[in-house]
């Protein structure tokens, strides 16, 4: 058994096809596919993908660091300091 198979078999994942899941997550996290496309490839709804990522402890954001700063500044202008 290869090292990859040993690793995959040791991880408890709430999805039936671990190899497909990790392939799709790799594509998603590297920016090769969109969040919606990832959900489609896995055959689940977008909200189910969010739940799955949460269960796996995967942090994902649509924003890069610069976009987060812009959003925070816009929030501060509207709602004040937090």
Secondary structure, DSSP 8 states (H G I E B T S, - for coil): --HHHHHHHHS--SSS-HHHHHHHHHHHHTTSS-HHHHHHHHTS-HHHHHHHHHHHT----SS-HHHHHHHHHHHHHHH---
